Amino acid sequence: MKTITINVSSETYHAFQEYAARNNRTASELIRNAMEEYRRSYLREDQSIFDAPPANAGSILKDLTPEDDLLQEMLE
């Protein structure tokens, strides 16, 4: 196991300490678990772009017209 140093707000660390005490765990254990969950969710090397949630690009600026469709052009 690797020892690391991180900076978090006093409020965040205090919340972790309180939760850990109520659940007979340590704040370090909670932080390790949170980091592992983040790693599994976001840092997977085998993750495909198709597994990612869709991104919100904002609202539609204007409707597409038949001339805007590039599929036929790409297939030619």
C-alpha positions as CSV (number, residue, x, y, z in Angstrom):
1,M,0.0,0.0,0.0
2,K,1.2,3.5,-0.9
3,T,1.1,6.4,1.5
4,I,-0.1,9.7,0.0
5,T,-0.7,13.2,1.2
6,I,-3.8,15.1,0.0
7,N,-5.3,18.4,0.9
8,V,-9.0,18.6,1.6
9,S,-11.2,21.2,3.3
10,S,-11.5,20.9,7.1
11,E,-15.3,20.5,6.6
12,T,-14.9,17.5,4.2
13,Y,-12.4,15.7,6.4
14,H,-14.5,16.3,9.5
15,A,-17.5,14.8,7.7
16,F,-15.4,11.8,6.8
17,Q,-14.2,11.4,10.4
18,E,-17.7,11.7,11.8
19,Y,-19.2,9.2,9.4
20,A,-16.3,6.8,10.0
21,A,-16.7,7.0,13.8
22,R,-20.4,6.2,13.5
23,N,-19.7,3.2,11.4
24,N,-16.7,1.8,13.2
25,R,-14.3,2.5,10.4
26,T,-11.5,5.0,9.8
27,A,-11.5,8.1,7.6
28,S,-8.5,6.6,5.8
29,E,-10.6,3.5,4.9
30,L,-13.4,5.6,3.6
31,I,-11.1,7.6,1.4
32,R,-9.3,4.5,0.1
33,N,-12.7,3.0,-0.8
34,A,-13.8,6.3,-2.5
35,M,-10.6,6.3,-4.5
36,E,-11.0,2.7,-5.5
37,E,-14.6,3.3,-6.6
38,Y,-13.5,6.3,-8.7
39,R,-10.8,4.3,-10.3
40,R,-13.2,1.5,-11.2
41,S,-15.7,4.0,-12.6
42,Y,-13.6,6.4,-14.4
43,L,-10.0,5.1,-14.9
44,R,-10.7,1.8,-16.5
45,E,-8.3,1.2,-19.4
46,D,-10.7,-1.4,-21.0
47,Q,-13.5,1.1,-21.0
48,S,-14.9,1.9,-24.5
49,I,-16.1,5.3,-25.5
50,F,-19.4,3.6,-26.1
51,D,-19.6,2.9,-22.3
52,A,-19.4,6.6,-21.4
53,P,-22.6,8.5,-20.7
54,P,-23.7,10.9,-23.4
55,A,-22.4,14.4,-23.1
56,N,-24.8,17.4,-23.0
57,A,-23.8,19.8,-25.8
58,G,-26.5,22.3,-25.0
59,S,-29.7,23.2,-26.9
60,I,-30.4,22.9,-30.6
61,L,-29.5,26.0,-32.4
62,K,-31.4,25.2,-35.6
63,D,-33.1,22.2,-37.1
64,L,-31.2,20.2,-39.6
65,T,-32.3,20.3,-43.3
66,P,-31.8,17.5,-45.8
67,E,-28.8,19.5,-47.1
68,D,-27.2,19.2,-43.7
69,D,-27.1,15.4,-43.9
70,L,-23.5,14.3,-44.7
71,L,-24.2,10.5,-44.7
72,Q,-24.8,10.3,-48.5
73,E,-21.7,12.4,-49.1
74,M,-19.6,10.2,-46.9
75,L,-20.8,7.0,-48.6
76,E,-19.9,8.2,-52.1
